[in-house]
């Protein structure tokens, strides 16, 4: 999915924009933890094939050519 890019685009802003672009409550509930408003318990966010937590987490600024991959975390037992 192509998203608008700006010089101040962070991972957090990208996730917010993605939730807004999809526009369904179900998608937001699957992606974002309701208690913390953080997507990372539910997904792994990769920046150019590396976990975003290796950088500045959700505050990481994206470059124009950054490749962002969101991988759902499967829970089981």
Protein Blocks (a to p, Z undefined) as FASTA:
>chain_A
ZZdddfklcfklmmmmmmmmnopaklmmmmpcfklopaklmpccdeehiafklmnojmlc
cdfklccddddddddZZ
